[in-house]
Amino acid sequence: MRLPWISTVVVTVFVTVGSGFAAHAQPGRMPLDGFGRALLLLGGAVLLFRHRLPRTVAIGTSALAAVYFAAGYPYGPVFLTIALGAFAAILAGYRLVAWCALGGLWVSHLLVGHWLYRWLPPPHDRPAPWGDELFVAVLIVAVVAVSELIRVRREQLARLRAERAVAERRRADEERLRIARELHDVLAHSISVINVQAGVGLALLDSDPEQARTALTTIKAASKEALGEVRQVLDTLRAPGDAPRSPAPGLDRLPELTEQAKSTGLAVTVTAEGARTALPPNADLAAFRIVQEALTNVVRHSGSRTARVRLRYAPGALEIEVDDDGPATAAPGERAGGNGLIGMRERAAALGGTVEAGPRADGGFRVRARLPLAGPRGAAAGTDTAAAPEEES
């Protein structure tokens, strides 16, 4: 830490010159001689270390001022030296040291003015008027009050900066998780379709070339769609302030989703209950991704070749239910190792909703979600209800 040379020199010159002028206006005090000027210069020199040794400086400036007043030298700018020493200690957190130093200065001034004056200059001195004691006390209280106000203000600003930094980190984490969920949902679904169709194409390459061609066509379409959605996510990552170049997927793409599932051998039936209403964009995207992830789990982890999607438009909420008849084909450890259901719950929680997932009593598997349509309510992901064991991608 660099020493504050410039400010210290300015303060020292001001205090020394100003005290000389103050001496002319206080004929009852001792004139400023070499010893008095030495005390003022020494007090200024001590201030040079106020950032490195704030406690020592607070005590040193008060002690030098006590000697200065005990010698009968005039009041005046010397209080600036005292104030800066105490101010540095209070801002550094040594409040008790600063208070004790200033309190000791006042007690010293009180003793000199009403008892020790008999043996101290100037000669034939009388007890100091109580107005002088009140003046010194008011100045000391003012120094403490101003220092404490500045300290509190600095602490408030530091706390606000820390809170802003935490909020920025939280927003960055939330954005990172959002992008991770998008990439997971896009890639998991598309790669599952590609994997199934690649297996079909390899199996039928020699015996049924036409069917193999159909499988390759499906792979091409699925990969093209995945590349487009990944590009959209990466565009928002590169330029977060820009609007997306293409609209986010929603429930209007359910027919396309069921066709992709059909190409893998999974027959999907979709039913809707209640009066269909336009969904907010976030809820529409979350609903589509939840259905997409649930169907992907059926393709990857279930032996069932049928799945049912039920949408219920309730007042102020959308309820989603995806069922398959099982049985599960993945090992327990494999089922519990993915992130699909975690992503579903995070999407629902961001809107104040919930996701429940688990095996049915008859051997199938069910994913049930409820999404409020009134916007986010700040619900935490930990409030979602999880059922074990889980099937995840």
C-alpha positions as a Markdown table, in Angstrom:
| # | Residue | x | y | z |
|---|---|---|---|---|
| 1 | Met | 0.0 | 0.0 | 0.0 |
| 2 | Arg | 1.5 | 3.4 | -1.1 |
| 3 | Leu | 1.9 | 6.1 | 1.5 |
| 4 | Pro | -0.4 | 9.1 | 1.1 |
| 5 | Trp | 2.4 | 11.6 | 0.7 |
| 6 | Ile | 0.5 | 14.4 | -1.1 |
| 7 | Ser | -2.5 | 14.6 | 1.2 |
| 8 | Thr | -0.3 | 14.3 | 4.3 |
| 9 | Val | 1.9 | 17.2 | 3.2 |
| 10 | Val | -1.1 | 19.3 | 2.3 |
| 11 | Val | -2.7 | 18.7 | 5.7 |
| 12 | Thr | 0.6 | 19.3 | 7.6 |
| 13 | Val | 1.2 | 22.6 | 5.9 |
| 14 | Phe | -2.4 | 23.7 | 6.5 |
| 15 | Val | -2.4 | 22.8 | 10.2 |
| 16 | Thr | 1.0 | 24.4 | 10.8 |
| 17 | Val | 0.2 | 27.7 | 9.0 |
| 18 | Gly | -3.4 | 27.8 | 10.2 |
| 19 | Ser | -2.3 | 27.3 | 13.8 |
| 20 | Gly | 0.1 | 30.3 | 13.5 |
| 21 | Phe | -2.8 | 32.5 | 12.5 |
| 22 | Ala | -5.0 | 31.0 | 15.3 |
| 23 | Ala | -2.4 | 32.0 | 17.9 |
| 24 | His | -2.9 | 35.7 | 17.0 |
| 25 | Ala | -6.6 | 35.4 | 17.8 |
| 26 | Gln | -6.0 | 33.7 | 21.2 |
| 27 | Pro | -3.8 | 35.9 | 23.3 |
| 28 | Gly | -4.5 | 33.9 | 26.4 |
| 29 | Arg | -2.8 | 30.9 | 25.0 |
| 30 | Met | 0.9 | 30.3 | 24.5 |
| 31 | Pro | 2.4 | 31.7 | 21.3 |
| 32 | Leu | 3.4 | 29.0 | 18.8 |
| 33 | Asp | 7.1 | 28.4 | 19.2 |
| 34 | Gly | 9.5 | 25.8 | 17.9 |
| 35 | Phe | 8.3 | 23.1 | 20.2 |
| 36 | Gly | 4.7 | 23.7 | 19.2 |
| 37 | Arg | 5.5 | 23.6 | 15.5 |
| 38 | Ala | 7.5 | 20.4 | 16.1 |
| 39 | Leu | 4.4 | 18.8 | 17.7 |
| 40 | Leu | 2.3 | 19.8 | 14.7 |
| 41 | Leu | 4.9 | 18.5 | 12.2 |
| 42 | Leu | 5.2 | 15.3 | 14.1 |
| 43 | Gly | 1.4 | 14.9 | 14.1 |
| 44 | Gly | 1.4 | 15.3 | 10.3 |
| 45 | Ala | 4.2 | 12.9 | 9.9 |
| 46 | Val | 2.3 | 10.2 | 11.9 |
| 47 | Leu | -0.6 | 10.6 | 9.5 |
| 48 | Leu | 1.6 | 9.3 | 6.8 |
| 49 | Phe | 1.0 | 5.8 | 8.1 |
| 50 | Arg | -2.7 | 6.1 | 8.8 |
| 51 | His | -3.6 | 3.4 | 6.2 |
| 52 | Arg | -0.9 | 0.9 | 7.3 |
| 53 | Leu | -1.1 | 1.4 | 11.1 |
| 54 | Pro | -4.5 | 3.0 | 11.9 |
| 55 | Arg | -4.5 | 2.1 | 15.6 |
| 56 | Thr | -1.0 | 3.5 | 16.2 |
| 57 | Val | -1.9 | 6.7 | 14.2 |
| 58 | Ala | -5.1 | 7.2 | 16.2 |
| 59 | Ile | -3.3 | 6.9 | 19.5 |
| 60 | Gly | -0.3 | 8.9 | 18.3 |
| 61 | Thr | -2.3 | 11.9 | 17.0 |
| 62 | Ser | -4.4 | 12.1 | 20.1 |
| 63 | Ala | -1.3 | 11.8 | 22.4 |
| 64 | Leu | 0.5 | 14.5 | 20.5 |
| 65 | Ala | -2.6 | 16.7 | 20.6 |
| 66 | Ala | -2.8 | 16.2 | 24.4 |
| 67 | Val | 0.8 | 17.3 | 24.8 |
| 68 | Tyr | 0.1 | 20.3 | 22.5 |
| 69 | Phe | -2.9 | 21.4 | 24.6 |
| 70 | Ala | -1.1 | 20.7 | 27.9 |
| 71 | Ala | 1.6 | 23.1 | 26.8 |
| 72 | Gly | -1.0 | 25.8 | 26.3 |
| 73 | Tyr | -0.8 | 26.2 | 22.6 |
| 74 | Pro | -3.8 | 27.6 | 20.7 |
| 75 | Tyr | -6.8 | 25.7 | 19.5 |
| 76 | Gly | -7.3 | 25.6 | 15.7 |
| 77 | Pro | -6.5 | 23.3 | 12.8 |
| 78 | Val | -4.8 | 20.9 | 15.0 |
| 79 | Phe | -8.2 | 19.2 | 15.4 |
| 80 | Leu | -7.9 | 18.2 | 11.7 |
| 81 | Thr | -4.9 | 15.9 | 12.6 |
| 82 | Ile | -6.9 | 14.4 | 15.4 |
| 83 | Ala | -9.9 | 13.8 | 13.2 |
| 84 | Leu | -8.0 | 12.1 | 10.4 |
| 85 | Gly | -6.2 | 9.8 | 12.8 |
| 86 | Ala | -9.5 | 8.7 | 14.4 |
| 87 | Phe | -11.2 | 8.5 | 11.0 |
| 88 | Ala | -8.7 | 6.1 | 9.6 |
| 89 | Ala | -8.9 | 3.8 | 12.7 |
| 90 | Ile | -12.7 | 3.8 | 12.6 |
| 91 | Leu | -12.9 | 3.0 | 8.9 |
| 92 | Ala | -10.3 | 0.2 | 9.4 |
| 93 | Gly | -12.6 | -1.4 | 12.0 |
| 94 | Tyr | -10.7 | -0.3 | 15.1 |
| 95 | Arg | -13.6 | 1.7 | 16.6 |
| 96 | Leu | -12.9 | 1.0 | 20.2 |
| 97 | Val | -9.2 | 2.2 | 19.8 |
| 98 | Ala | -10.4 | 5.4 | 18.2 |
| 99 | Trp | -13.0 | 6.1 | 20.8 |
| 100 | Cys | -10.5 | 5.4 | 23.7 |
| 101 | Ala | -7.9 | 7.7 | 22.0 |
| 102 | Leu | -10.4 | 10.5 | 21.7 |
| 103 | Gly | -11.8 | 9.9 | 25.1 |
| 104 | Gly | -8.2 | 10.0 | 26.6 |
| 105 | Leu | -7.6 | 13.3 | 24.8 |
| 106 | Trp | -10.7 | 14.8 | 26.4 |
| 107 | Val | -9.9 | 13.5 | 29.8 |
| 108 | Ser | -6.3 | 14.9 | 29.5 |
| 109 | His | -7.7 | 18.3 | 28.4 |
| 110 | Leu | -10.1 | 18.2 | 31.4 |
| 111 | Leu | -7.3 | 17.4 | 33.9 |
| 112 | Val | -5.0 | 20.1 | 32.5 |
| 113 | Gly | -7.6 | 22.8 | 32.4 |
| 114 | His | -8.9 | 22.2 | 36.0 |
| 115 | Trp | -6.0 | 20.7 | 38.0 |
| 116 | Leu | -2.6 | 20.5 | 36.3 |
| 117 | Tyr | -2.7 | 24.0 | 34.9 |
| 118 | Arg | -0.9 | 25.2 | 38.1 |
| 119 | Trp | 2.3 | 23.5 | 37.0 |
| 120 | Leu | 2.0 | 24.0 | 33.3 |
| 121 | Pro | 2.4 | 27.0 | 31.0 |
| 122 | Pro | 1.4 | 29.7 | 30.6 |
| 123 | Pro | 2.3 | 31.2 | 34.0 |
| 124 | His | -0.3 | 32.6 | 36.4 |
| 125 | Asp | -2.9 | 30.6 | 34.5 |
| 126 | Arg | -6.4 | 30.1 | 35.8 |
| 127 | Pro | -8.8 | 27.2 | 35.5 |
| 128 | Ala | -10.1 | 26.8 | 31.9 |
| 129 | Pro | -13.7 | 27.9 | 31.4 |
| 130 | Trp | -16.2 | 25.1 | 31.0 |
| 131 | Gly | -17.0 | 26.5 | 27.6 |
| 132 | Asp | -13.6 | 25.3 | 26.4 |
| 133 | Glu | -14.3 | 21.8 | 27.7 |
| 134 | Leu | -17.7 | 21.8 | 26.0 |
| 135 | Phe | -16.1 | 23.0 | 22.7 |
| 136 | Val | -13.5 | 20.2 | 22.8 |
| 137 | Ala | -16.2 | 17.6 | 23.7 |
| 138 | Val | -18.4 | 18.8 | 20.8 |
| 139 | Leu | -15.5 | 18.5 | 18.3 |
| 140 | Ile | -14.6 | 15.0 | 19.5 |
| 141 | Val | -18.3 | 13.8 | 19.3 |
| 142 | Ala | -18.5 | 15.4 | 15.8 |
| 143 | Val | -15.4 | 13.5 | 14.7 |
| 144 | Val | -16.8 | 10.2 | 16.0 |
| 145 | Ala | -20.2 | 10.8 | 14.5 |
| 146 | Val | -18.9 | 11.7 | 11.0 |
| 147 | Ser | -16.5 | 8.8 | 11.0 |
| 148 | Glu | -19.2 | 6.4 | 12.0 |
| 149 | Leu | -21.6 | 7.7 | 9.4 |
| 150 | Ile | -19.0 | 7.3 | 6.7 |
| 151 | Arg | -18.1 | 3.8 | 8.0 |
| 152 | Val | -21.7 | 2.7 | 7.9 |
| 153 | Arg | -22.2 | 4.1 | 4.4 |
| 154 | Arg | -19.1 | 2.3 | 3.2 |
| 155 | Glu | -20.3 | -1.0 | 4.7 |
| 156 | Gln | -23.7 | -0.5 | 3.0 |
| 157 | Leu | -22.0 | 0.1 | -0.4 |
| 158 | Ala | -19.8 | -2.9 | 0.1 |
| 159 | Arg | -22.8 | -5.1 | 1.0 |
| 160 | Leu | -24.7 | -3.8 | -2.0 |
| 161 | Arg | -21.8 | -4.6 | -4.3 |
| 162 | Ala | -21.5 | -8.1 | -2.8 |
| 163 | Glu | -25.2 | -8.7 | -3.2 |
| 164 | Arg | -25.0 | -7.5 | -6.9 |
| 165 | Ala | -22.1 | -9.9 | -7.5 |
| 166 | Val | -24.0 | -12.8 | -5.9 |
| 167 | Ala | -27.1 | -11.9 | -8.0 |
| 168 | Glu | -25.0 | -11.8 | -11.2 |
| 169 | Arg | -23.4 | -15.1 | -10.4 |
| 170 | Arg | -26.9 | -16.6 | -9.7 |
| 171 | Arg | -28.2 | -15.3 | -13.1 |
| 172 | Ala | -25.1 | -16.7 | -14.8 |
| 173 | Asp | -25.7 | -20.1 | -13.1 |
| 174 | Glu | -29.4 | -20.0 | -14.1 |
| 175 | Glu | -28.5 | -19.2 | -17.7 |
| 176 | Arg | -25.9 | -22.0 | -17.7 |
| 177 | Leu | -28.5 | -24.5 | -16.4 |
| 178 | Arg | -31.1 | -23.3 | -18.9 |
| 179 | Ile | -28.7 | -23.8 | -21.8 |
| 180 | Ala | -27.7 | -27.2 | -20.4 |
| 181 | Arg | -31.3 | -28.3 | -20.2 |
| 182 | Glu | -32.0 | -27.1 | -23.8 |
| 183 | Leu | -29.0 | -29.0 | -25.2 |
| 184 | His | -29.8 | -32.1 | -23.2 |
| 185 | Asp | -33.4 | -32.2 | -24.3 |
| 186 | Val | -32.6 | -31.5 | -28.0 |
| 187 | Leu | -29.7 | -33.9 | -28.2 |
| 188 | Ala | -31.2 | -36.7 | -26.0 |
| 189 | His | -34.4 | -36.9 | -28.1 |
| 190 | Ser | -32.7 | -36.6 | -31.5 |
| 191 | Ile | -29.9 | -39.0 | -30.8 |
| 192 | Ser | -32.4 | -41.5 | -29.4 |
| 193 | Val | -34.3 | -41.4 | -32.7 |
| 194 | Ile | -31.0 | -41.6 | -34.7 |
| 195 | Asn | -29.9 | -44.5 | -32.6 |
| 196 | Val | -33.1 | -46.5 | -33.1 |
| 197 | Gln | -33.2 | -45.8 | -36.8 |
| 198 | Ala | -29.6 | -46.6 | -37.3 |
| 199 | Gly | -30.2 | -50.0 | -35.7 |
| 200 | Val | -33.2 | -50.5 | -38.0 |
| 201 | Gly | -31.2 | -49.5 | -41.0 |
| 202 | Leu | -28.3 | -51.9 | -40.2 |
| 203 | Ala | -30.7 | -54.8 | -39.6 |
| 204 | Leu | -32.6 | -54.3 | -42.8 |
| 205 | Leu | -29.8 | -53.1 | -45.1 |
| 206 | Asp | -29.5 | -56.4 | -46.9 |
| 207 | Ser | -33.0 | -57.9 | -46.5 |
| 208 | Asp | -35.1 | -54.7 | -47.0 |
| 209 | Pro | -33.1 | -51.9 | -48.6 |
| 210 | Glu | -36.2 | -49.7 | -49.0 |
| 211 | Gln | -37.0 | -49.8 | -45.3 |
| 212 | Ala | -33.3 | -49.1 | -44.6 |
| 213 | Arg | -33.5 | -46.1 | -46.9 |
| 214 | Thr | -36.5 | -44.9 | -44.9 |
| 215 | Ala | -34.5 | -45.2 | -41.7 |
| 216 | Leu | -31.7 | -43.2 | -43.1 |
| 217 | Thr | -34.1 | -40.5 | -44.3 |
| 218 | Thr | -35.4 | -40.3 | -40.7 |
| 219 | Ile | -31.9 | -40.1 | -39.4 |
| 220 | Lys | -31.1 | -37.2 | -41.8 |
| 221 | Ala | -34.3 | -35.3 | -40.8 |
| 222 | Ala | -33.7 | -35.8 | -37.1 |
| 223 | Ser | -30.0 | -34.8 | -37.3 |
| 224 | Lys | -31.0 | -31.7 | -39.3 |
| 225 | Glu | -33.6 | -30.7 | -36.7 |
| 226 | Ala | -31.1 | -31.2 | -33.9 |
| 227 | Leu | -28.5 | -29.1 | -35.6 |
| 228 | Gly | -31.0 | -26.3 | -36.1 |
| 229 | Glu | -32.0 | -26.3 | -32.4 |
| 230 | Val | -28.5 | -26.6 | -31.2 |
| 231 | Arg | -27.5 | -23.6 | -33.4 |
| 232 | Gln | -30.4 | -21.6 | -31.9 |
| 233 | Val | -29.2 | -22.3 | -28.4 |
| 234 | Leu | -25.6 | -21.4 | -29.3 |
| 235 | Asp | -26.7 | -18.2 | -31.0 |
| 236 | Thr | -28.4 | -17.1 | -27.7 |
| 237 | Leu | -25.2 | -18.0 | -25.9 |
| 238 | Arg | -23.0 | -15.9 | -28.2 |
| 239 | Ala | -25.3 | -12.9 | -28.2 |
| 240 | Pro | -27.5 | -13.1 | -25.1 |
| 241 | Gly | -29.0 | -9.7 | -25.7 |
| 242 | Asp | -30.4 | -10.5 | -29.1 |
| 243 | Ala | -33.8 | -12.0 | -29.8 |
| 244 | Pro | -33.8 | -15.7 | -31.0 |
| 245 | Arg | -33.8 | -16.0 | -34.7 |
| 246 | Ser | -36.5 | -18.7 | -34.7 |
| 247 | Pro | -39.4 | -19.2 | -32.3 |
| 248 | Ala | -38.9 | -21.7 | -29.5 |
| 249 | Pro | -40.8 | -25.0 | -29.8 |
| 250 | Gly | -44.2 | -25.4 | -28.2 |
| 251 | Leu | -47.1 | -27.7 | -28.0 |
| 252 | Asp | -48.1 | -26.9 | -31.6 |
| 253 | Arg | -45.2 | -29.2 | -32.6 |
| 254 | Leu | -46.6 | -32.2 | -30.8 |
| 255 | Pro | -47.7 | -33.8 | -34.1 |
| 256 | Glu | -44.1 | -33.6 | -35.3 |
| 257 | Leu | -43.0 | -35.1 | -32.1 |
| 258 | Thr | -45.4 | -38.0 | -32.3 |
| 259 | Glu | -44.3 | -38.6 | -35.9 |
| 260 | Gln | -40.7 | -38.8 | -34.8 |
| 261 | Ala | -41.7 | -41.3 | -32.1 |
| 262 | Lys | -43.6 | -43.3 | -34.6 |
| 263 | Ser | -40.5 | -43.6 | -36.8 |
| 264 | Thr | -38.8 | -45.4 | -33.8 |
| 265 | Gly | -41.7 | -47.9 | -33.5 |
| 266 | Leu | -43.5 | -46.0 | -30.6 |
| 267 | Ala | -47.2 | -45.3 | -31.2 |
| 268 | Val | -48.2 | -42.1 | -29.3 |
| 269 | Thr | -51.8 | -41.0 | -28.7 |
| 270 | Val | -52.5 | -37.5 | -27.6 |
| 271 | Thr | -55.7 | -36.4 | -25.9 |
| 272 | Ala | -56.6 | -32.9 | -24.7 |
| 273 | Glu | -59.2 | -32.0 | -22.0 |
| 274 | Gly | -60.7 | -28.6 | -21.3 |
| 275 | Ala | -60.7 | -25.5 | -23.3 |
| 276 | Arg | -57.4 | -25.0 | -25.0 |
| 277 | Thr | -55.9 | -21.6 | -24.3 |
| 278 | Ala | -52.8 | -19.8 | -25.5 |
| 279 | Leu | -49.9 | -20.6 | -23.2 |
| 280 | Pro | -47.2 | -18.1 | -22.2 |
| 281 | Pro | -44.0 | -18.8 | -24.1 |
| 282 | Asn | -42.0 | -20.2 | -21.2 |
| 283 | Ala | -44.9 | -22.5 | -20.2 |
| 284 | Asp | -45.3 | -23.6 | -23.8 |
| 285 | Leu | -41.6 | -24.4 | -24.2 |
| 286 | Ala | -41.5 | -26.2 | -20.8 |
| 287 | Ala | -44.6 | -28.3 | -21.7 |
| 288 | Phe | -43.1 | -29.3 | -25.0 |
| 289 | Arg | -39.7 | -30.3 | -23.5 |
| 290 | Ile | -41.4 | -32.3 | -20.7 |
| 291 | Val | -43.4 | -34.3 | -23.2 |
| 292 | Gln | -40.4 | -34.7 | -25.5 |
| 293 | Glu | -38.2 | -35.9 | -22.6 |
| 294 | Ala | -40.9 | -38.3 | -21.3 |
| 295 | Leu | -41.3 | -39.9 | -24.8 |
| 296 | Thr | -37.5 | -40.1 | -25.1 |
| 297 | Asn | -37.4 | -42.0 | -21.9 |
| 298 | Val | -40.0 | -44.4 | -23.2 |
| 299 | Val | -38.0 | -45.0 | -26.4 |
| 300 | Arg | -34.7 | -45.6 | -24.4 |
| 301 | His | -35.8 | -47.3 | -21.2 |
| 302 | Ser | -39.2 | -49.0 | -21.8 |
| 303 | Gly | -40.2 | -52.1 | -23.7 |
| 304 | Ser | -43.6 | -50.6 | -24.4 |
| 305 | Arg | -44.4 | -49.7 | -28.0 |
| 306 | Thr | -47.3 | -47.4 | -27.0 |
| 307 | Ala | -47.4 | -44.2 | -25.0 |
| 308 | Arg | -50.2 | -41.9 | -24.1 |
| 309 | Val | -50.0 | -38.2 | -23.7 |
| 310 | Arg | -52.9 | -36.4 | -21.9 |
| 311 | Leu | -53.1 | -32.6 | -21.7 |
| 312 | Arg | -55.6 | -31.1 | -19.3 |
| 313 | Tyr | -56.3 | -27.4 | -19.5 |
| 314 | Ala | -57.4 | -26.5 | -16.0 |
| 315 | Pro | -58.2 | -23.0 | -14.8 |
| 316 | Gly | -54.8 | -21.2 | -14.4 |
| 317 | Ala | -52.7 | -24.4 | -15.0 |
| 318 | Leu | -51.8 | -27.0 | -17.6 |
| 319 | Glu | -51.6 | -30.6 | -16.4 |
| 320 | Ile | -49.5 | -33.1 | -18.4 |
| 321 | Glu | -49.5 | -36.9 | -18.1 |
| 322 | Val | -47.4 | -39.3 | -20.1 |
| 323 | Asp | -47.9 | -43.0 | -19.6 |
| 324 | Asp | -46.3 | -46.2 | -21.0 |
| 325 | Asp | -47.2 | -49.8 | -20.2 |
| 326 | Gly | -43.6 | -50.9 | -19.6 |
| 327 | Pro | -41.7 | -53.0 | -18.8 |
| 328 | Ala | -38.5 | -51.1 | -18.1 |
| 329 | Thr | -35.6 | -52.3 | -20.1 |
| 330 | Ala | -32.7 | -50.4 | -18.4 |
| 331 | Ala | -30.8 | -51.6 | -15.4 |
| 332 | Pro | -31.6 | -49.7 | -12.1 |
| 333 | Gly | -28.2 | -48.0 | -12.0 |
| 334 | Glu | -28.6 | -46.9 | -15.6 |
| 335 | Arg | -32.1 | -45.5 | -14.9 |
| 336 | Ala | -30.9 | -43.4 | -12.0 |
| 337 | Gly | -27.9 | -42.0 | -13.8 |
| 338 | Gly | -29.4 | -39.4 | -16.2 |
| 339 | Asn | -30.5 | -35.8 | -16.1 |
| 340 | Gly | -33.8 | -36.0 | -17.9 |
| 341 | Leu | -36.1 | -35.9 | -14.9 |
| 342 | Ile | -33.9 | -33.4 | -13.1 |
| 343 | Gly | -34.3 | -31.1 | -16.1 |
| 344 | Met | -38.1 | -31.6 | -16.2 |
| 345 | Arg | -38.3 | -30.6 | -12.5 |
| 346 | Glu | -36.1 | -27.6 | -13.0 |
| 347 | Arg | -38.3 | -26.4 | -15.9 |
| 348 | Ala | -41.5 | -26.9 | -13.9 |
| 349 | Ala | -40.0 | -25.3 | -10.8 |
| 350 | Ala | -39.0 | -22.2 | -12.7 |
| 351 | Leu | -42.7 | -21.6 | -13.4 |
| 352 | Gly | -43.8 | -22.5 | -9.9 |
| 353 | Gly | -45.0 | -26.0 | -11.0 |
| 354 | Thr | -44.1 | -29.6 | -10.1 |
| 355 | Val | -43.2 | -32.8 | -11.8 |
| 356 | Glu | -43.8 | -36.3 | -10.4 |
| 357 | Ala | -42.4 | -39.4 | -12.0 |
| 358 | Gly | -42.3 | -43.1 | -11.1 |
| 359 | Pro | -43.5 | -46.6 | -11.9 |
| 360 | Arg | -47.2 | -47.4 | -11.9 |
| 361 | Ala | -48.6 | -50.3 | -9.9 |
| 362 | Asp | -49.4 | -52.2 | -13.1 |
| 363 | Gly | -45.8 | -52.2 | -14.3 |
| 364 | Gly | -45.8 | -49.1 | -16.5 |
| 365 | Phe | -44.3 | -45.7 | -15.9 |
| 366 | Arg | -45.9 | -42.3 | -15.5 |
| 367 | Val | -44.7 | -38.7 | -15.7 |
| 368 | Arg | -47.1 | -36.1 | -14.3 |
| 369 | Ala | -46.5 | -32.4 | -14.5 |
| 370 | Arg | -48.5 | -29.3 | -13.4 |
| 371 | Leu | -47.5 | -26.0 | -14.9 |
| 372 | Pro | -49.1 | -22.8 | -13.6 |
| 373 | Leu | -49.9 | -20.3 | -16.4 |
| 374 | Ala | -49.7 | -17.2 | -14.3 |
| 375 | Gly | -45.9 | -16.9 | -14.6 |
| 376 | Pro | -43.0 | -17.7 | -12.3 |
| 377 | Arg | -43.6 | -17.6 | -8.6 |
| 378 | Gly | -40.0 | -18.1 | -7.5 |
| 379 | Ala | -40.6 | -21.7 | -6.4 |
| 380 | Ala | -37.4 | -23.7 | -5.7 |
| 381 | Ala | -36.5 | -26.9 | -7.4 |
| 382 | Gly | -36.4 | -28.6 | -4.1 |
| 383 | Thr | -40.1 | -28.3 | -3.7 |
| 384 | Asp | -40.8 | -30.7 | -6.5 |
| 385 | Thr | -42.0 | -34.1 | -5.6 |
| 386 | Ala | -39.8 | -37.0 | -6.8 |
| 387 | Ala | -40.8 | -40.6 | -6.8 |
| 388 | Ala | -38.2 | -43.4 | -7.0 |
| 389 | Pro | -37.0 | -45.3 | -8.9 |
| 390 | Glu | -36.7 | -43.0 | -11.9 |
| 391 | Glu | -36.3 | -43.5 | -15.6 |
| 392 | Glu | -34.1 | -40.8 | -17.1 |
| 393 | Ser | -32.2 | -40.1 | -20.2 |
